[in-house]
Amino acid sequence: MIPFLDLKAPHQELQSELDEVWARVRDSGWYILGPEVDAFEREYAAYCGAQHCVGVANGLDALVLALRALGVGPGDEVIVPSNTYIATWLAVSAVGATPVPVEPDEATYDIDPTLISAAITPRTRAILPVHLYGQPADLDPILALARAHGLAVVEDAAQAHGARYRGRRIGAHGDVVCWSFYPGKNLGAMGDAGAITTNREDVADRIRVLRNYGSRVKYVNEVQGVNSRLDPLQAAILRVKLKHLDAWNERRQAIAAIYQSELAGTDLVLPQVPAWAEPVWHLYVVRTPVRDQLQQALTEAGIGTLVHYPIPPHRQAAYAALGLGAGSFPRAEAMAQQVLSLPIGPHLTQDQAAQVVAAVKAQQ
Ligand SMILES: *Cc1c(COP(=O)(O)O)cnc(C)c1O
């Protein structure tokens, strides 16, 4: 049996370090914000090459608070990929704005920058690229368009911890970069957690206030904020796991390299990595018109796979009101029919990857 992802193994590998963290937080007397959260924010900002990091409760809140901090609200439009996890769209809707989908580049799965300008209207306030599957989006043309039209750039980096775009880590290319530390992400907590990173002091400051009831000084509320604080126990766990992130991303890279070379002769469409991208392989996604048969065969061979994602946001009941019927975003719709995520993670062995390859080839 090869599981799609083993969530226990990373914590077993770090057992003694994590046991110490629990004791440290227990004995600290700080259970809301405090020194562990401050330290994680410093360490993660440094890791990302960003000036500021603000910890929040989860990745969706990171996106919502980023948009609120930039003043995006009712009547505004935000450009989003048509093929993303629904959280990207939900954040836009949560602030009362409208998600405006743009199709992905079929080679990289990330938003196609050549299609963005046609989606810009007088109501557009921001572009929200997603570094999907751990592959950085092509940020330079997006940033150039944003500058030309006076738009903000909010990056959804929930799948891209450690990825580099043109040699520089994701973390401060756009106005705000939003992170999720959901347990299955490349940097995952043992529960919900999230953060934003930015070089904009004003935005970091506003999110710090918004996440804590709109308050800077206790019982003084300057705006109507929310409770979306990063939990100190999760921050302390993330500090331990951050030290292993690069090594664990390298292990993912080694698995991806096996798939890239061993599956090259098959009928599968494999992920393509542009010269400017250093992905971190959050997911290894192949495409085939016979996806369901392949998934079924792998299941029978004891190999866990998943589909990211089976229904694009515009075809979800949640977005029926937008009236975007079947065929309105054909690239996203075809991907939803054809993509399959093979097992990958820091605790998948190279031998297991070879078994996945053999099982895939047996179907060819
Ligand atoms: C995981 C994820 C999110 C949301 O993160 P949560 O911490 O679960 O709220 C947002 N966007 C993308 C692309 C994600 O993969």
The ligand as an ORCA input file, in Angstrom:
! r2SCAN-3c Opt
* xyz 0 1
  C      -4.954     25.190      1.159
  C      -5.270     26.306      0.259
  C      -5.931     27.465      0.696
  C      -6.618     27.595      2.018
  O      -5.911     27.310      3.141
  P      -6.650     26.931      4.520
  O      -5.519     27.040      5.502
  O      -7.188     25.549      4.380
  O      -7.705     27.943      4.770
  C      -6.067     28.520     -0.189
  N      -5.621     28.432     -1.451
  C      -5.022     27.326     -1.930
  C      -4.547     27.309     -3.337
  C      -4.839     26.224     -1.095
  O      -4.250     25.131     -1.580
*
